[in-house]
Amino acid sequence: MYICDVIQINETHMKRKILLILFCLIACVVNAQTAAEKKLPWDYPVKPNMKKWEQLQTVKERIDICQIQENLLSSLSTDDLTDVCMQYPLLGVVLAWSPHERGLDSLFYRFNGVRELYKRKDAYKGLLNWYRCAIQNLSFLDKDVPLAEKGSFCSKISITELLLTRCQLPDDADKDNNYKEIMRHLICGYEKTFAYPEYFTYYSFLVNCFSRTKIMMKIEERIIEEIPPEIFYRFLDVDTDVQAIISAIDELSCQFIN
């Protein structure tokens, strides 16, 4: 059993929705470089903290201006492309969708950077490197920096967990072990973020549980038979026995990596 037993399950439906909306707004507005992010090899010409961003009249204009030049895409290393994708100004919108799959579909449809990333066989390595670095640098949240930067940092951790669920690993002898490596890092992130309950919300832990479930299904699809369907719809039903579902996912996760 993991630390999930201390999650406060009695949060109201409205409170969860308000937290989620604020979380996504912070992620969309802030594009600051944090201590856990290195300098980008390429940067977006217009970002939310610029006057020109406010002058854009439509969502389509903002989507279009954030696209990466095609001749640059293929020249970026997977790690560099991952860093660029994690700074995508509209990345936070992923968390506003229910179920999660729709948020990911929207990102893939709107952004050529993430489409290029997933063409690469080592996409999961770039994302896992970013995730591991972020988890190792959670002390960033102890620093005296604007709350908005901390919110952006936390939201990217959750989004990376979701992005890892879309990775299709090469079908070779190491496939199962590589999925288990992803799972170990998700479990590590899950446990370490409990040290910062003021920044990682109830919703953050559910995103991690959802992501672990999807990774387990990569190897053993029948795992879905052991988990109630609520895990795929963000537990928005206040009558759902969330604690029981999370406990089941924790137990299955242990079995998966052993």
Secondary structure, DSSP 8 states (H G I E B T S, - for coil): --GGGGS-TT--HHHHHHHHHHHHHHHHH-----TT----SS--SS-TTSHHHHH--SHHHHHHHT---HHHHTTS-HHHHHHHHHT-TTGGGGGGSSSHHHHHHHHHHH-HHHHHHTTSTTHHHHHHHHHHHHHHTGGGGGSS--HHHHHHHHHHHHHHHHHHTT----SSTTHHHHHHHHHHHHHHHHHHGGG-TTTS-HHHHHHHHHHHHHHHHHH-GGGGGGS-GGGGGTT--TTS-HHHHHHHHHHHHHHHH-
